[in-house]
Each structure stands twice: as C-alpha cells, then as structure tokens.
Amino acid sequence: MSDKQNTVQKIEFDEFAEDYDKLHAKNIASSGFAPSYFDEYKIKEVARILQSVSYSTSVRILNYGCGIGKSEIFFHKYFPHCSSLGVDISPESIRKAEEENIDIPSAQFQVFAPGEFPNWGRFDVIYIANVFHHIPHELHHEILVHLRTQLKPNGHLFMFEHNPWNPVTVRTIEQCEFDKDAVLLPPDYAVNAYKKAGFVNVNKNFTLFFPSFLSGLIPMEKYLTWLPLGAQYYIHAQ
C-alpha cells in the first residue's frame, strides 16, 4: 500500500469514528437487527467453537482492526477473565474505543501505523472482524504471516468477512459509506491465504442466514455453517 493509500484509509476511518454506530445501523436496517446483535453474534460464535475444545475463559485476545471497540464488551461477557488488546490504524477510532470501554480496565487499545508490524506479544485468540476487505490483497500474506507470530502455540485465529456469494450482502456493502474501498474476499481465497501464511486446521464457516422476522430459525444456523448462503463467513485457524 502506498503512503497516499495509507493516509486516505486512515482519514476515512477517522472521519467515521464518531458516527460509526449510526451509519452502521442505517446501513443494516433491512435486517431488523441493531449493530450490537452482529457484534455479539461473532463473539458468541467464537465462544461456541472454543468451548468445544474446552478452552479457558481467561484468554488473552488481540482484536486486530478493532475500530471503535464494539467487541470488547462481548469479549468480557463470554470470556469473563480475559484481557484484550485492540489495535487499529485510526487514532480517532482508538480514542473512541477507549472512551466507550473505560469501565473495562482489562481492555487496552493501541494505534499502529499502516505498514508497521509491532510486536504486541503472544495471544491465545486473534480476532479480526470485517477488516481484510479494506486491506489491498497484495498485503494480506505479509500481515497474516506477522499475525501468526503473535499467536501462542495452539492458539486460535478467527477472521470474519462479508460473503461475496450473498447478493444481499453485496448490495449492502455497495451502499455503505465506510465500505467504499471494500474488495470482498471470496471464501476460498481466504482459506488459501491462511494456508500459505503457515496456519493449520484452516476451516471456513458461513453465518447469519436469517433476518429478525425469522429469528425463530436462528438456533438452526449452527447446523448450516457449510451452506455458502450466509451473509458472512469466518475462517478459524491455528
């Protein structure tokens, strides 16, 4: 990514930091859900997967591309004894994240510069929610290799992305102000990117099949993770 592209991306996210929740709510209004539903859904899914391998709730979590810190409250809900570090290239987003999470002392935040690869430590879980579609594809490999160095042995990485095979998702992204630069990642591309970066046990799972008026069917979603029609998907790797 050129210095100009880095600056533009940072400025765009700084611009949206204060009104991000309002813009997001407007963009997803047709789903019938508030933004917090999707924030919690992802963390709940991470907890469901980790509980199946008897994981401790006292995990150390890296939230890569944390934005305004909307996930942290749910990290601490589903992993009550965890500590988390949220990192982002947008100083305004980090300022907002610190503001919004002031009552969670074990949630820390840090700005980093695009193109830099800080050593943040070693983590049990690395969490990436709808970030990589903002990053040029030619940079994905280098970033994933770096993130692998930040993961403890037997640690888990979860990356959530919008599903480009879902036409409703594609239309929603096209209409979203802060997704103007988005280039969606085909699920198979994401799987191969993780394998090339040295991750193992790489799996993809599809999520978010039902809008709110079909909420009675939501408990079925955990049985549909193979079906490539969900609004989003996630990669789980070690």
Phi, psi and omega in degrees: 000133180287164177301323180296316178297319178302313183295316180299313181299316182296315181298319180300314182287327173299319182297323185268353188304313186291324185252016186304313183299316180296316180295319180296316180300318179296319184292328184254015184304326182296340179285338183084002182249152171280158179306325182297334177300315182288325176299313182289323181306315183296313182294322178299322179291319176301314180297321180298317180293314183290327177297331180289344176247021176057049181279148178284151175276356179263056184267159173256124188242132170257121177258098186275118185077052190287346182061226184270016171076042182277348183269337191299320179300328181276330170306314186279343173285314186268341175231077193303334184252019184281164165237148184223148174235118176261130181234145182201158179274351184262110179301322180293323177295319179294320177301315179295320179298318179296320178299312186287339185244026184298335181273004178243086186297336180275002174261113180249157183222151184206136174275144170224157183272138176305138180089350176263153182231077183294154172268100182273353183115199180241137189234149174285325182224132168248129186240128182226110185247107174055051182247316191293340177287352174265353184255129179307138186303329183291347179262350186301315185298312183297320180293316180295321177299318178296315181297327178298327179289344181265001183259132177294157172306135183068012175287171185234136174244134177236124176237118177263138179217157174289144183270110181289353177272356179257114185295330178292318177300313182300316180295320179298316180296319181298332182265000186269128184298320184268009175247023182300328182267002189294132170237105188293148183262117172301140183306319181293327175299315182297317179302312182294325179297320179291320179295318180295332180277000174099007177283155178237171181051047184276121181229148173245145181221134179266146185221173173059072182264333192238134173286177187296328182288352173245029186298338177297340180268353185303323177302342179280346188299328181294345177264359185248012187297344179277344189273119189280040181245356179297155180294331178225170172218165174222151174258130174243123184217165176231000000 
